[in-house]
């Protein structure tokens, strides 16, 4: 296996190897920049997702609170109607 690589290495000229190295470096730099952009986008989306989860949880809690308030008011209304003097329902 080593001999295969050794023979391939000998077949390439110094100029070809330098060009391949320059190409590999350029690709690595481009991928590094793309990775930074993707990481930034991911961080931004993660923060937005967290914010939306918190907003949703807050909305759910508000709906639960309002549901409790409606039930309490309905209960008070039924009690006042049931024991009203004007209707004599008690």
MMTF fields as JSON, N, C-alpha, C and O atoms, coordinates in Angstrom:
{
  "mmtfVersion": "1.0.0",
  "mmtfProducer": "UNKNOWN",
  "numBonds": 359,
  "numAtoms": 360,
  "numGroups": 90,
  "numChains": 1,
  "numModels": 1,
  "chainsPerModel": [1],
  "groupsPerChain": [90],
  "chainIdList": ["A"],
  "bondAtomList": [4, 2, 8, 6, 12, 10, 16, 14, 20, 18, 24, 22, 28, 26, 32, 30, 36, 34, 40, 38, 44, 42, 48, 46, 52, 50, 56, 54, 60, 58, 64, 62, 68, 66, 72, 70, 76, 74, 80, 78, 84, 82, 88, 86, 92, 90, 96, 94, 100, 98, 104, 102, 108, 106, 112, 110, 116, 114, 120, 118, 124, 122, 128, 126, 132, 130, 136, 134, 140, 138, 144, 142, 148, 146, 152, 150, 156, 154, 160, 158, 164, 162, 168, 166, 172, 170, 176, 174, 180, 178, 184, 182, 188, 186, 192, 190, 196, 194, 200, 198, 204, 202, 208, 206, 212, 210, 216, 214, 220, 218, 224, 222, 228, 226, 232, 230, 236, 234, 240, 238, 244, 242, 248, 246, 252, 250, 256, 254, 260, 258, 264, 262, 268, 266, 272, 270, 276, 274, 280, 278, 284, 282, 288, 286, 292, 290, 296, 294, 300, 298, 304, 302, 308, 306, 312, 310, 316, 314, 320, 318, 324, 322, 328, 326, 332, 330, 336, 334, 340, 338, 344, 342, 348, 346, 352, 350, 356, 354],
  "bondOrderList": [1, 1, 1, 1, 1, 1, 1, 1, 1, 1, 1, 1, 1, 1, 1, 1, 1, 1, 1, 1, 1, 1, 1, 1, 1, 1, 1, 1, 1, 1, 1, 1, 1, 1, 1, 1, 1, 1, 1, 1, 1, 1, 1, 1, 1, 1, 1, 1, 1, 1, 1, 1, 1, 1, 1, 1, 1, 1, 1, 1, 1, 1, 1, 1, 1, 1, 1, 1, 1, 1, 1, 1, 1, 1, 1, 1, 1, 1, 1, 1, 1, 1, 1, 1, 1, 1, 1, 1, 1],
  "groupList": [{"groupName": "UNK", "atomNameList": ["N", "CA", "C", "O"], "elementList": ["N", "C", "C", "O"], "formalChargeList": [0, 0, 0, 0], "bondAtomList": [1, 0, 2, 1, 3, 2], "bondOrderList": [1, 1, 2], "singleLetterCode": "X", "chemCompType": "L-PEPTIDE LINKING"}],
  "groupTypeList": [0, 0, 0, 0, 0, 0, 0, 0, 0, 0, 0, 0, 0, 0, 0, 0, 0, 0, 0, 0, 0, 0, 0, 0, 0, 0, 0, 0, 0, 0, 0, 0, 0, 0, 0, 0, 0, 0, 0, 0, 0, 0, 0, 0, 0, 0, 0, 0, 0, 0, 0, 0, 0, 0, 0, 0, 0, 0, 0, 0, 0, 0, 0, 0, 0, 0, 0, 0, 0, 0, 0, 0, 0, 0, 0, 0, 0, 0, 0, 0, 0, 0, 0, 0, 0, 0, 0, 0, 0, 0],
  "groupIdList": [1, 2, 3, 4, 5, 6, 7, 8, 9, 10, 11, 12, 13, 14, 15, 16, 17, 18, 19, 20, 21, 22, 23, 24, 25, 26, 27, 28, 29, 30, 31, 32, 33, 34, 35, 36, 37, 38, 39, 40, 41, 42, 43, 44, 45, 46, 47, 48, 49, 50, 51, 52, 53, 54, 55, 56, 57, 58, 59, 60, 61, 62, 63, 64, 65, 66, 67, 68, 69, 70, 71, 72, 73, 74, 75, 76, 77, 78, 79, 80, 81, 82, 83, 84, 85, 86, 87, 88, 89, 90],
  "secStructList": [7, 2, 2, 2, 2, 2, 2, 2, 2, 2, 2, 1, 7, 2, 2, 2, 2, 2, 2, 2, 2, 2, 2, 2, 2, 2, 2, 2, 2, 2, 2, 2, 2, 2, 2, 2, 2, 2, 2, 2, 2, 2, 2, 2, 2, 2, 2, 2, 2, 2, 2, 2, 2, 2, 2, 2, 2, 2, 2, 2, 2, 2, 2, 2, 2, 2, 2, 2, 2, 2, 2, 2, 2, 2, 2, 2, 2, 2, 2, 2, 2, 2, 6, 7, 6, 6, 6, 6, 7, 7],
  "xCoordList": [0.829, 0.0, 0.872, 0.623, 1.881, 2.789, 3.456, 3.632, 3.824, 4.476, 3.541, 3.985, 2.251, 1.284, 1.265, 1.308, 1.199, 1.199, 2.527, 2.577, 3.585, 4.912, 5.02, 5.563, 4.505, 4.541, 3.644, 4.019, 2.456, 1.57, 2.203, 2.068, 2.89, 3.549, 4.641, 4.801, 5.386, 6.468, 5.92, 6.582, 4.728, 4.154, 3.732, 3.715, 3.401, 2.967, 4.188, 5.192, 4.069, 5.155, 4.966, 3.901, 6.003, 5.93, 4.842, 4.105, 4.736, 3.732, 2.321, 1.434, 2.103, 0.798, 0.448, -0.687, 1.434, 1.204, 0.893, 0.023, 1.597, 1.34, -0.074, -0.771, -0.481, -1.832, -2.89, -3.895, -2.671, -3.601, -3.678, -4.756, -2.531, -2.506, -3.253, -4.028, -3.025, -3.724, -5.228, -6.011, -5.635, -7.058, -7.654, -8.752, -6.918, -7.403, -7.532, -8.489, -6.574, -6.632, -7.826, -8.534, -8.051, -9.182, -10.512, -11.415, -10.623, -11.845, -12.029, -13.135, -10.942, -11.027, -11.444, -12.244, -10.917, -11.284, -12.748, -13.453, -13.199, -14.607, -15.539, -16.565, -15.168, -15.989, -15.997, -17.015, -14.874, -14.801, -15.755, -16.463, -15.773, -16.676, -18.137, -18.978, -18.439, -19.809, -20.216, -21.354, -19.284, -19.56, -19.865, -20.775, -19.101, -19.351, -20.739, -21.466, -21.096, -22.406, -23.52, -24.51, -23.351, -24.371, -24.493, -25.597, -23.375, -23.415, -24.145, -24.947, -23.863, -24.547, -26.049, -26.853, -26.418, -27.834, -28.481, -29.594, -27.783, -28.302, -28.498, -29.52, -27.524, -27.649, -28.84, -29.575, -29.023, -30.143, -31.476, -32.402, -31.568, -32.806, -33.078, -34.23, -32.028, -32.196, -32.747, -33.638, -32.217, -32.711, -34.163, -34.969, -34.499, -35.875, -36.819, -37.925, -36.378, -37.177, -37.43, -38.545, -36.411, -36.562, -37.556, -38.402, -37.445, -38.37, -39.808, -40.726, -40.001, -41.346, -41.898, -43.087, -41.048, -41.497, -41.944, -42.968, -41.177, -41.543, -42.842, -43.693, -42.991, -44.23, -45.429, -46.493, -45.246, -46.33, -46.697, -47.876, -45.686, -45.947, -46.678, -47.579, -46.292, -46.96, -48.417, -49.313, -48.639, -50.007, -50.86, -52.027, -50.292, -51.017, -51.391, -52.519, -50.456, -50.744, -51.827, -52.681, -51.796, -52.814, -54.197, -55.187, -54.262, -55.533, -56.055, -57.25, -55.181, -55.609, -56.151, -57.17, -55.462, -55.915, -57.293, -58.2, -57.438, -58.717, -59.827, -60.968, -59.516, -60.503, -60.984, -62.179, -60.063, -60.435, -61.302, -62.254, -60.973, -61.768, -63.182, -64.149, -63.307, -64.631, -65.444, -66.62, -64.839, -65.559, -66.007, -67.117, -65.147, -65.5, -66.669, -67.6, -66.626, -67.714, -69.02, -70.092, -68.922, -70.129, -70.709, -71.926, -69.843, -70.303, -70.977, -72.016, -70.384, -70.984, -72.33, -73.278, -72.399, -73.641, -74.745, -75.887, -74.395, -75.382, -75.84, -77.022, -74.919, -75.281, -76.195, -77.18, -75.873, -76.7, -78.078, -79.067, -78.154, -79.443, -80.27, -81.48, -79.651, -80.361, -80.948, -82.043, -80.206, -80.652, -81.176, -81.151, -81.638, -82.143, -83.523, -84.362, -83.738, -85.041, -86.112, -87.293, -85.705, -86.705, -87.346, -88.514, -86.594, -87.131, -87.709, -88.463, -87.367, -87.811, -87.497, -88.35, -86.27, -85.886, -85.217, -84.802, -85.096, -84.393, -85.26, -84.766],
  "yCoordList": [-1.184, 0.0, 1.245, 2.194, 1.228, 2.377, 2.611, 3.751, 1.517, 1.642, 2.285, 3.05, 1.975, 2.565, 4.08, 4.812, 4.548, 5.982, 6.608, 7.721, 5.881, 6.372, 6.552, 7.55, 5.59, 5.687, 6.813, 7.528, 6.982, 8.068, 9.423, 10.364, 9.504, 10.748, 11.097, 12.258, 10.089, 10.322, 10.752, 11.494, 10.301, 10.603, 12.074, 12.64, 12.681, 14.073, 14.992, 14.714, 16.071, 17.045, 17.97, 18.005, 18.706, 19.641, 20.68, 21.044, 21.153, 22.146, 21.587, 22.293, 20.344, 19.704, 19.562, 19.809, 19.163, 19.014, 20.357, 20.444, 21.396, 22.733, 23.193, 23.794, 22.907, 23.28, 22.502, 23.076, 21.211, 20.398, 20.899, 20.939, 21.281, 21.814, 23.137, 23.37, 24.004, 25.292, 25.079, 25.773, 24.134, 23.827, 23.305, 23.697, 22.421, 21.852, 22.934, 22.934, 23.85, 24.953, 25.855, 26.276, 26.151, 27.004, 26.359, 27.03, 25.058, 24.343, 24.371, 24.596, 24.143, 24.147, 25.523, 25.615, 26.581, 27.939, 28.239, 28.84, 27.817, 28.035, 27.277, 27.802, 26.028, 25.235, 25.836, 25.787, 26.401, 27.041, 28.239, 28.425, 29.044, 30.197, 29.749, 30.331, 28.723, 28.201, 27.664, 27.846, 27.006, 26.464, 27.588, 27.47, 28.678, 29.817, 30.409, 30.741, 30.536, 31.074, 30.162, 30.629, 28.863, 27.912, 27.899, 27.773, 28.028, 28.058, 29.303, 29.241, 30.425, 31.668, 31.558, 31.973, 30.999, 30.802, 29.861, 30.108, 28.786, 27.826, 28.479, 28.262, 29.278, 29.958, 30.913, 31.004, 31.619, 32.548, 31.807, 32.226, 30.719, 29.931, 29.296, 29.2, 28.865, 28.284, 29.325, 29.031, 30.539, 31.617, 31.953, 32.155, 32.014, 32.299, 31.199, 31.475, 29.949, 28.805, 28.869, 28.617, 29.202, 29.327, 30.433, 30.274, 31.544, 32.656, 32.247, 32.566, 31.55, 31.108, 30.092, 30.121, 29.198, 28.237, 28.976, 28.637, 29.981, 30.751, 31.519, 31.57, 32.117, 32.833, 31.885, 32.229, 30.7, 29.71, 29.269, 29.176, 28.999, 28.583, 29.691, 29.417, 30.925, 32.059, 32.155, 32.41, 31.948, 31.996, 30.872, 31.087, 29.692, 28.56, 28.879, 28.623, 29.433, 29.793, 30.863, 30.818, 31.825, 32.881, 32.298, 32.684, 31.378, 30.731, 29.939, 29.981, 29.225, 28.469, 29.406, 29.118, 30.528, 31.496, 32.046, 32.108, 32.442, 32.995, 31.956, 32.292, 30.713, 29.639, 29.524, 29.37, 29.597, 29.552, 30.731, 30.582, 31.916, 33.112, 32.98, 33.345, 32.457, 32.27, 31.28, 31.523, 30.175, 29.181, 29.775, 29.51, 30.574, 31.195, 32.167, 32.179, 32.975, 33.921, 33.207, 33.632, 32.111, 31.332, 30.738, 30.709, 30.271, 29.702, 30.785, 30.541, 31.965, 33.059, 33.476, 33.779, 33.487, 33.868, 32.855, 33.232, 31.566, 30.534, 30.643, 30.47, 30.927, 31.056, 32.253, 32.161, 33.372, 34.56, 34.389, 34.902, 33.691, 33.45, 32.475, 32.657, 31.461, 30.431, 30.98, 30.6, 31.873, 32.394, 33.825, 34.555, 34.223, 35.574, 35.728, 34.832, 36.868, 37.148, 37.445, 37.183, 37.983, 38.372, 37.137, 37.175, 36.067, 34.869, 33.892, 32.986, 34.073, 33.203, 31.727, 30.853, 31.473, 30.103, 29.348, 28.207, 29.902, 29.21, 28.454, 27.838],
  "zCoordList": [0.0, 0.0, 0.0, -0.743, 0.831, 0.895, -0.457, -0.887, -1.116, -2.425, -3.447, -4.302, -3.357, -4.275, -4.122, -5.111, -2.869, -2.623, -3.022, -3.546, -2.767, -3.121, -4.629, -5.102, -5.38, -6.839, -7.344, -8.274, -6.741, -7.149, -6.867, -7.65, -5.745, -5.363, -6.367, -6.743, -6.795, -7.758, -9.111, -9.837, -9.456, -10.758, -10.856, -11.949, -9.748, -9.747, -9.725, -9.068, -10.449, -10.43, -9.238, -8.621, -8.931, -7.812, -8.071, -7.155, -9.293, -9.638, -9.468, -8.988, -9.851, -9.69, -8.211, -7.803, -7.422, -5.982, -5.332, -4.465, -5.745, -5.198, -5.562, -4.745, -6.782, -7.213, -6.426, -6.005, -6.227, -5.445, -4.009, -3.416, -3.452, -2.088, -2.025, -1.097, -3.005, -3.037, -3.174, -2.526, -4.004, -4.163, -2.858, -2.461, -2.203, -0.937, 0.132, 0.907, 0.173, 1.142, 0.838, 1.754, -0.431, -0.821, -0.436, 0.062, -0.67, -0.3, 1.213, 1.705, 1.95, 3.417, 3.932, 4.863, 3.345, 3.77, 3.452, 4.262, 2.271, 1.892, 2.825, 3.258, 3.13, 4.048, 5.449, 6.14, 5.869, 7.176, 7.233, 8.223, 6.175, 6.127, 6.102, 6.787, 5.319, 5.273, 6.645, 7.077, 7.323, 8.649, 9.638, 10.458, 9.559, 10.443, 10.184, 11.12, 8.898, 8.537, 9.039, 9.602, 8.832, 9.283, 10.804, 11.335, 11.504, 12.966, 13.449, 14.381, 12.815, 13.173, 12.929, 13.764, 11.785, 11.47, 12.476, 12.939, 12.81, 13.783, 15.148, 15.799, 15.583, 16.874, 16.874, 17.857, 15.765, 15.652, 15.697, 16.392, 14.961, 14.952, 16.309, 16.733, 16.986, 18.325, 19.29, 20.087, 19.217, 20.088, 19.771, 20.679, 18.484, 18.084, 18.542, 19.007, 18.41, 18.847, 20.35, 20.807, 21.106, 22.558, 22.896, 23.777, 22.194, 22.424, 22.107, 22.862, 21.003, 20.634, 21.632, 21.949, 22.125, 23.146, 24.405, 24.999, 24.807, 25.998, 25.784, 26.672, 24.601, 24.284, 24.309, 24.824, 23.751, 23.725, 25.138, 25.478, 25.958, 27.339, 28.098, 28.89, 27.855, 28.494, 28.043, 28.848, 26.746, 26.215, 26.804, 27.131, 26.941, 27.532, 28.973, 29.396, 29.724, 31.117, 31.197, 32.082, 30.278, 30.267, 29.956, 30.578, 29.002, 28.656, 29.853, 30.147, 30.539, 31.73, 32.806, 33.434, 33.013, 34.006, 33.62, 34.45, 32.357, 31.905, 31.963, 32.279, 31.668, 31.786, 33.222, 33.473, 34.154, 35.571, 35.961, 36.726, 35.433, 35.729, 35.177, 35.846, 33.951, 33.335, 34.16, 34.43, 34.56, 35.36, 36.692, 37.154, 37.301, 38.57, 38.377, 39.183, 37.324, 37.064, 36.742, 37.173, 35.978, 35.676, 36.953, 37.135, 37.824, 39.095, 39.947, 40.561, 39.978, 40.753, 40.147, 40.871, 38.834, 38.171, 38.475, 38.74, 38.435, 38.743, 40.187, 40.484, 41.073, 42.486, 42.702, 43.435, 42.068, 42.276, 41.629, 42.152, 40.52, 39.874, 40.692, 40.828, 41.231, 41.987, 43.283, 43.696, 43.912, 45.207, 45.115, 46.106, 43.968, 43.754, 44.401, 44.321, 45.036, 45.653, 44.612, 44.837, 43.492, 42.501, 41.841, 41.455, 41.718, 41.092, 42.121, 41.767, 43.345, 44.445, 44.14, 44.299, 43.705, 43.35, 44.489, 44.282, 45.632, 46.716, 47.642, 48.586]
}
